[in-house]
């Protein structure tokens, strides 16, 4: 069951990040229009395509590889926790410093935070093989 949860969470998070990345590579304004931000000029478009496009595609692919390959699964879980947790933590800092964002931001924040929490629980919960190596002690 645990293996299935790891595969499902990595697959879902990886697919979502891959889709976001492909969208931002193709149409970098898509994510920013609901935020009332206008992206203009080659330098701004380059940064959006790199950070929101390329980085999301790369991490999405890494998570999908982790879902499909047992040897990479634990590392992929850590990458997912770091990436999604970092996004969620950044939004929390902004909430405290800048005030409440609009509804679109919450639609981004909730899946980021839930994904990070689910991955964190998986990483903190010992597997059967880790339990047996520790003689039944977590």
C-alpha positions in Angstrom: 0.0 0.0 0.0 2.8 2.4 0.9 4.5 1.8 -2.4 1.2 2.7 -4.2 0.9 5.9 -2.2 4.4 7.0 -3.0 3.9 6.3 -6.7 0.5 8.1 -6.7 1.8 11.2 -4.9 4.9 11.4 -7.0 3.0 10.8 -10.2 0.3 13.4 -9.4 2.8 16.0 -8.2 5.1 15.3 -11.1 2.3 15.5 -13.7 1.0 18.8 -12.2 4.5 20.4 -12.2 5.2 19.1 -15.8 1.9 20.6 -17.0 2.6 23.9 -15.3 6.1 24.0 -16.8 4.9 23.2 -20.3 2.2 25.8 -20.1 4.7 28.5 -18.9 7.2 27.5 -21.6 4.6 27.9 -24.3 2.6 30.9 -22.8 4.5 32.5 -20.0 1.7 35.1 -19.3 -0.8 32.4 -18.3 0.1 32.1 -14.7 0.5 35.8 -14.2 -2.7 37.2 -15.8 -4.9 36.1 -12.8 -2.4 37.9 -10.6 -2.7 41.1 -12.5 1.0 41.0 -13.4 2.1 41.9 -16.9 5.3 40.3 -18.2 7.0 42.4 -20.9 10.3 42.3 -22.6 12.7 39.5 -23.5 14.5 39.5 -20.2 11.3 39.0 -18.2 9.9 36.4 -20.5 13.3 34.6 -20.4 13.1 34.5 -16.6 9.5 33.2 -16.5 10.2 30.5 -19.1 13.3 29.4 -17.1 12.0 29.5 -13.6 8.3 28.7 -14.1 8.8 26.7 -17.3 12.1 24.9 -17.3 12.4 24.4 -13.6 8.9 23.0 -13.2 9.4 20.7 -16.2 12.7 19.4 -14.8 11.4 18.8 -11.3 8.1 17.3 -12.7 10.1 14.8 -14.8 12.3 14.0 -11.8 9.2 13.2 -9.7 7.8 11.1 -12.5 11.0 9.1 -12.8 10.9 8.6 -9.0 7.3 7.3 -9.4 8.4 4.8 -12.0 11.8 3.7 -10.7 12.2 2.3 -7.2 15.9 3.2 -7.0 15.1 6.9 -7.4 11.9 7.0 -5.4 13.2 8.2 -2.0 15.4 10.9 -3.6 12.4 12.1 -5.6 10.3 12.3 -2.4 12.9 14.5 -0.8 13.0 16.7 -3.9 9.2 16.9 -3.9 9.2 17.9 -0.2 11.9 20.5 -0.7 10.3 22.1 -3.8 6.6 22.0 -2.7 7.5 22.8 0.9 9.6 25.7 -0.2 6.8 27.1 -2.3 4.3 26.7 0.5 6.6 28.2 3.1 7.3 31.2 0.8 3.6 31.8 0.5 3.2 31.6 4.2 6.0 34.2 4.7 4.2 36.4 2.1 0.9 36.0 4.0 2.5 37.2 7.2 4.5 40.0 5.6 2.3 41.2 2.7 -1.2 40.2 3.9 -3.8 37.9 2.4 -3.5 37.1 -1.3 -6.3 36.7 -3.8 -8.2 33.4 -4.3 -6.0 32.3 -7.3 -3.0 32.2 -5.0 -4.9 29.9 -2.5 -5.6 27.6 -5.4 -1.9 27.3 -5.9 -1.0 27.2 -2.2 -3.3 24.4 -1.1 -2.1 21.7 -3.4 1.5 22.7 -2.8 1.1 22.5 1.0 -1.0 19.3 0.9 1.6 17.7 -1.4 4.5 18.7 0.9 2.6 17.4 3.9 1.8 14.0 2.3 5.3 13.6 1.2 6.6 14.6 4.6 4.4 12.0 6.3 5.7 9.3 3.8 9.3 10.3 4.6 8.8 10.3 8.3 6.9 7.0 8.4 9.3 4.0 8.5 8.9 1.4 5.8 8.8 -2.3 6.7 12.4 -2.7 5.5 13.6 0.2 7.7 11.7 -1.2 10.6 13.3 -4.7 10.3 16.8 -3.2 10.0 16.2 -1.4 13.3 14.8 -4.6 14.9 11.3 -3.3 15.1 12.2 0.2 16.4 11.3 3.1 14.2 
